[in-house]
C-alpha cells in the first residue's frame, strides 16, 4: 500500500498534506464501509424502509468520519490560553521566562523546550537587556552559577523587578497589561 501512496504523492504533490491533514486512512475506511453498506442493502433486496435507514446511517457515519475530526483540528489548532492579567498585575518580580511569555501575551509555561515563537524572541531580548545592563536583575543565591569572566549570563529563573520591566517596555513603546500602568 505504501508504493501506491508514493506514486500518488509523486504525481500530485499537494495531495499528501491534504490527506495527512484529514487523517486519510480512517476516512477511506469509513467511506468504503458506507459504500459497502449501501451497496449490500441493494444487493440483498431489502425492503425500501430498511434501505433508507441504512443509507441515512451510512451518510451520517461517512460525514462524521470525514468532517468532524477536521473541525476538531481547526478548532484546537493554534489556541493558546491568554494569561489572567488581573492576577499577574499584583506581582512585584517576574522570572525571565514569565516576563517573556507575558510580553508575548501567552500563559507562562515552565518548560525550556516549550519556549518558541514570540516568547522565545522576548526571552532573547530580555537576556540581551540584562547582559547589557539595560535591565537590573534581582540577585539570588543561584547567580554565582551563572556568573563568568565575561559577566552574568541570564537564565530562565533570572528575577526582574516589575519597575525595571516597565522601563524596558517603555523604551520599546509597549504597555503590556500585566504591568500596572
Secondary structure, DSSP 8 states (H G I E B T S, - for coil): -HHHHHHHHHHSTTHHHHHHHTTHHHHHHHHHHHHHHHHHHHHTT--HHHHHHHHHHHHHHHHIIIIIHHHHHHHHTT------HHHHTT-SEEEHHHHHHHHTTS-----GGG--HHHHHHHHHHHHHHHTTSS-EE--TTGGGGEETTEE---TT-EEEHHHHHHHHHHTT---TTS--
